[in-house]
Amino acid sequence: MKKPKKILLVNFGGIGDEILFLPAISSLKKEYPDSNITLCLEPRSKSIKDLTELIDDVICVDIKGKHKYVELLKFVIKAFFAKFDMVFSSGANSLIPLLLFLTGIKNRYGFDSGKLSKILLTKAVKLDKNRYASAMYHELVTPVTDKVTLLPEINAGDIEKEKNSVLVHPGVSKMSVQKNMIKTWSPEIWAELIKRVIEKGKKVYLIGGPDDKECIEKIDAILNSYPNYINLYGTTKNIMDLAKLTKKAEVLICSDSAPMHIGVGVGTKTLALFGPTDETKLIPDNEKFIAIKNNIHCRPCLWEKRQTTCEELGCLKIDPDEVIKYL
């Protein structure tokens, strides 16, 4: 095969999904270092370009908006005239192969989603959802490279660790809350955790994004007079600022959210709270990245058995000391 000059990748999802997709892009770049790589994604995730030098350009497609079919048509036209040499898509929808075929790109790779994928794709890759998502995505590029990248890598620069520092990010995306996907503790429990972390002789920095404003305010109201507690809410201007703070900290404590994937990407020890979601698919099996969970019989359930969380939320009844013991 002639070495590709222009490669297109399609991966719709949140910023966490794009971070999980980075190992696949990295292996492609190792195989084709002179290629230009474009990533097609949702507008909400375009900041991924700020976390890596692997991506040369992005195409935003609002597939969750009112005009998603118009958006997809615009994407097909743009991809057709851009003359890409190959395309990879992470979508499991049975119509994805048709979408890729319409772009006119000669070499097309995606997951095996049925008859169309076998007919219209250059190679239909077996989809194995029961594994760490980065490894699942990486299978897409195995038809063209034997290079292997195991974990996401975020280039946050050369930053020295602050001794005994713990960064706490309690929030999840507003979209999760709106869809009744509860994946984190109440502010009161987070405040109790922070107190216990400080009692262990640690300095705690509290951080959050715009979606976390109400949660942060409630935590801060409880802790604002506590020693060795600093509220950094509002000090980060972009996702790279968060990545740098995360790299500086000795430990990150968070929920199952995008900051968890940033923690993995910068190599900071990460203690992630897992309630209804499956940790085996979202955090690597590595002693540096630890899933904190309550092993009750009904978890994990979210996305596998149901699309919203239950009212009981027994999976989130985790004693803060379960986190403290890993510090």
CORBELJO-V913269 format. One record per pair of residues at least 24 apart in sequence whose ideal C-beta (glycine too) atoms are under 7 Angstrom apart, sorted by sequence separation. I is the first residue (numbers start at 0). J is the second residue. If there is no record, write none. Layout:
I_J ; I_J
This chain:
78_102 ; 79_103 ; 96_120 ; 203_227 ; 275_299 ; 293_317 ; 6_31 ; 28_53 ; 202_227 ; 203_228 ; 204_229 ; 205_230 ; 206_231 ; 207_232 ; 263_288 ; 275_300 ; 276_301 ; 292_317 ; 75_101 ; 78_104 ; 167_193 ; 205_231 ; 206_232 ; 255_281 ; 275_301 ; 277_303 ; 291_317 ; 17_44 ; 71_98 ; 75_102 ; 204_231 ; 205_232 ; 3_31 ; 6_34 ; 8_36 ; 10_38 ; 25_53 ; 186_214 ; 190_218 ; 197_225 ; 2_31 ; 5_34 ; 11_40 ; 12_41 ; 18_47 ; 24_53 ; 189_218 ; 193_222 ; 206_235 ; 4_34 ; 5_35 ; 6_36 ; 7_37 ; 8_38 ; 9_39 ; 10_40 ; 11_41 ; 13_43 ; 14_44 ; 17_47 ; 21_51 ; 24_54 ; 197_227 ; 291_321 ; 3_34 ; 4_35 ; 8_39 ; 13_44 ; 108_139 ; 165_196 ; 186_217 ; 190_221 ; 194_225 ; 197_228 ; 291_322 ; 7_39 ; 12_44 ; 14_46 ; 21_53 ; 186_218 ; 190_222 ; 14_47 ; 275_308 ; 108_142 ; 39_74 ; 91_126 ; 193_228 ; 206_241 ; 165_201 ; 167_203 ; 289_325 ; 163_200 ; 165_202 ; 167_204 ; 170_207 ; 173_210 ; 163_201 ; 164_202 ; 165_203 ; 166_204 ; 167_205 ; 168_206 ; 169_207 ; 170_208 ; 172_210 ; 206_244 ; 274_312 ; 163_202 ; 168_207 ; 275_314 ; 164_204 ; 166_206 ; 170_210 ; 274_314 ; 170_211 ; 274_315 ; 169_211 ; 170_214 ; 204_248 ; 169_214 ; 272_317 ; 89_136 ; 169_218 ; 89_139 ; 11_62 ; 87_139 ; 270_322 ; 87_140 ; 270_325 ; 20_89 ; 252_322 ; 7_78 ; 183_254 ; 182_254 ; 182_255 ; 5_81 ; 7_83 ; 250_326 ; 5_82 ; 6_83 ; 9_86 ; 5_83 ; 6_84 ; 166_244 ; 5_84 ; 6_85 ; 7_86 ; 8_87 ; 9_88 ; 10_89 ; 11_90 ; 166_245 ; 4_84 ; 9_89 ; 3_84 ; 9_90 ; 3_85 ; 166_248 ; 165_248 ; 168_251 ; 171_254 ; 155_239 ; 164_248 ; 165_249 ; 172_256 ; 158_243 ; 164_249 ; 165_250 ; 166_251 ; 167_252 ; 168_253 ; 169_254 ; 171_256 ; 161_247 ; 163_249 ; 170_256 ; 155_242 ; 156_243 ; 160_247 ; 161_248 ; 162_249 ; 165_252 ; 155_243 ; 158_246 ; 161_249 ; 184_272 ; 153_242 ; 158_247 ; 160_249 ; 183_272 ; 168_258 ; 155_246 ; 182_274 ; 182_275 ; 182_276 ; 7_104 ; 51_153 ; 52_154 ; 50_153 ; 51_154 ; 153_261 ; 151_260 ; 155_265 ; 22_133 ; 26_137 ; 153_264 ; 151_263 ; 152_264 ; 153_265 ; 19_132 ; 23_136 ; 27_140 ; 30_143 ; 150_263 ; 151_264 ; 19_133 ; 23_137 ; 26_140 ; 30_144 ; 22_137 ; 20_136 ; 23_139 ; 30_146 ; 19_136 ; 23_140 ; 27_144 ; 29_146 ; 26_144 ; 26_146 ; 26_147 ; 180_301 ; 26_148 ; 25_148 ; 195_319 ; 199_323 ; 195_320 ; 201_326 ; 22_148 ; 22_149 ; 25_152 ; 180_307 ; 181_308 ; 192_319 ; 196_323 ; 199_326 ; 22_150 ; 179_307 ; 180_308 ; 191_319 ; 195_323 ; 22_151 ; 178_307 ; 179_308 ; 21_151 ; 192_322 ; 196_326 ; 21_152 ; 181_312 ; 184_315 ; 188_319 ; 19_151 ; 18_151 ; 150_283 ; 131_279 ; 132_280 ; 131_280 ; 132_281 ; 130_280 ; 131_283 ; 13_172 ; 49_237 ; 50_238 ; 49_238 ; 50_239 ; 49_239 ; 46_237 ; 46_238 ; 50_242 ; 15_256 ; 19_260 ; 15_257 ; 18_260 ; 14_257 ; 18_261 ; 13_257 ; 15_260 ; 18_264
